[in-house]
């Protein structure tokens, strides 16, 4: 009786995560050079953008948006999980600005993480570290 319960809880804990978008590895940004890197080269290096905005002057902005959430294992403990559970989230947002000729002009990148608690845990949220910060 106990073994199936532990197996079920383990399965739920492992499958209780979701992610969406394109995560940009910060180390790859150093390979992009303002005034030199083309839009096609950036896409080849980073992958297809989540969104591309074309402006009336012919320039474009490529956006790479990523978010991920993972439920904490204690969330799946019957009854107790409602009081001490929660989730940890991670997000990144990178924008690349190209001129009308498709040449990189500038880029910016933002990373964040947040802990979300339920019940008592809401008052003592954990924080997931991003790149050791």
Secondary structure as GFF3:
##gff-version 3
##sequence-region A 1 133
A	DSSP	alpha_helix	2	15	.	.	.	ID=ss1
A	DSSP	beta_strand	17	21	.	.	.	ID=ss2
A	DSSP	alpha_helix	26	29	.	.	.	ID=ss3
A	DSSP	alpha_helix	39	46	.	.	.	ID=ss4
A	DSSP	beta_strand	51	54	.	.	.	ID=ss5
A	DSSP	beta_strand	60	71	.	.	.	ID=ss6
A	DSSP	three_ten_helix	73	76	.	.	.	ID=ss7
A	DSSP	alpha_helix	81	84	.	.	.	ID=ss8
A	DSSP	beta_strand	86	98	.	.	.	ID=ss9
A	DSSP	beta_strand	104	117	.	.	.	ID=ss10
A	DSSP	three_ten_helix	119	123	.	.	.	ID=ss11
###
